[in-house]
Amino acid sequence: MSDTLLFGVLPYVAMGIFLIVTIQRYRQRTFTYSSLSSQFLENKKHFWGSVPFHYGVLFVLFLHLAGLFIPDAILAWNAEPTRLFVTEATGLAMAVITLVGLANIVLRRLQVRKARTVTTLSDWVIYGLLAVQVITGIGVAVFHGWGSSWFATSLTPWLWSLVKLDPQLGYVAALPWMVKLHIVNAWLVIGFFPFTRLVHVLVVPNPYLWRRTQVVVWNYDRKKARSAD
Ligand code: HEM
C-alpha cells in the first residue's frame, strides 16, 4: 500500500505540481524566476558554498540522467571493473563536494547577517530537502555500492514505466530503505522546486557563454560596504 503511494502516486503528484506551478509562476510572476543571488551581499563565503555545490550537483545530476537515457551504454562501460570503480569513485567524490558546498551555503546563510535577512522559509525548506537528498545519496553510494549499474537495471525501467503511465512497482519494492528514502525525497524536491529559487535551473542564461564581456565599475569602497557583515 505505502509502496503504491510512494512509488506509484507520489511521482505523478510531484510532476503535476512541478509542471503546473513552474508554468503558472513563469507566466504570472516572471520576475521572481531567478536564483535571487546574494553574491553582491557577501562574496568570500559565497564562493566556498556556491562553487563546489554547483560543480558537484551538476556532475551528479548528469550521471543520473545518463542512467536514465543511455542505460545500455552505462552497463557496457561498467562491464570493465576498473571503469566501474572509476565511475563509482568519481560520483561519490562529486557528491561529497556537493555536500561540502551545501554545508557552506547553509552556514553562510546562518552566519552572515545580510544573507540571513534575505533568506526565506522556502530557502530553508529546500536546503533541508537538498541536504537529505545528498546525504542519502552518499549513504546509498557507500552502503549499496555499484549503483551506477543497478540504477540502469532497476530504476531506469521503473522510471520509464512511470512515463508510460503503467508504474511497475516490482522494480523498486525490494530496494533497501535508504535507496527508497533517496527516491521519495527526490520527488519531494521536484514537487517543491517551483516554489523556490531552484527555478533558475530552468532559465539558465546560456547566451552569457558567448556574449561580449561586460565591465562592472564600482563607485564605492566595496571592502567598507561589505565589512558591515
Ligand atoms: C547550469 C545550471 C545552473 C546554473 C547556471 C546555476 C546558476 C546559479 C547562480 C548564478 C546562482 C546565484 C549565485 C549564488 O547565489 O550562488 C545560483 C544559486 C543557487 N543554485 Fe544554481 N545554477 C545551476 C544549477 C543548479 C542546480 C542543478 C541546483 C540544485 C539542484 C542549484 C541550486 C542552487 C542553489 C540552492 C542556489 C542558492 C545558493 C545560495 O544560497 O546562495 N543550481 N545558481
Residues whose N, C-alpha, C, O or C-beta is under 5 A from the ligand:
A	BS01	HEM	S35 S37 S38 Q39 S50 V57 I105 V201 V204
